[in-house]
Amino acid sequence: MKKLLIFSLTLIIGNLLSAQDIEFGEGYFEANFTIDAMHTMDGKTIKLSASGEAGPYGKAYLSYIFTSKQNMADQGEFTGFAWTQIEDQITTGTLQGVWKKQGKVFKMYSYDNATNGKINIVSGVADFTAKTMDFKVSELK
């Protein structure tokens, strides 16, 4: 019993010491995209391009590469690139995250690093049959 108690306390204290605090910015904005093209050359890696509106970033163009490096049929990871423009202001960003299939849609979670010095936390849904990608975006503080 004493060993179990010591083990439990060690586990709890270890988790508390290694906890991280992620602070989201004030509110969020929505970013809505239409999937323009999608293809695969091997049936495993999917490449996708989309365009739409990204809140304060204006018109946006996205490209993604979806993979599943652990060979899981219903979840994996992605990398990507974003290019946005409002008037003469261009912002680009790298996109890194994970995806998980839920029914007919794919949930996506991402950290995006932008050339304006911001890191954005993104969550959303890709519906490949409807050709839509809808996200909520919040700046990481």
C-alpha positions, 0 to 999 in steps of 0.5 A, a space after each residue: 500500500 505504501 509503495 502504491 501511495 508513493 508511486 501515485 504521488 510521484 506520478 501526480 507531482 511529475 505531471 504537475 511539474 511538466 505541465 505547460 500553459 498555452 495562452 490564447 489571444 483575445 478571441 478568434 477569427 474564422 477562416 473559410 476556404 474552398 478546396 481548389 485541387 486535391 491529388 495523390 500519386 501513391 494513395 497515401 500522401 494527399 496534396 491539397 490547395 485551397 483559397 478563401 478569406 482568413 479574417 484579418 489576413 484577407 485573401 488567402 491561399 493554402 497548400 497542404 501535404 497530408 500524411 500518416 507516418 504511423 500508417 493509421 487510416 484515420 489520423 495523421 499529420 500535415 505540413 503546409 504553406 499559406 500566402 495572404 494579402 490585404 492591399 500591398 501587405 503580404 504575409 506568409 506562414 508555415 502550417 504544421 499539425 495533425 488530422 483525425 477522420 470523424 465520420 465524413 469530415 476530417 478534424 484539423 489542429 495546427 500551429 502556424 508560424 507567420 512572417 508578421 511574427 505571430 504564431 496562430 493556433 488553428 482548429 477546424 474541419 475539412 469536408 472533402 466531399 463539400 470541398 470546404 475547409 472552415 477554421 477558427 484561429 487564435 493568436 498564441 500569446 
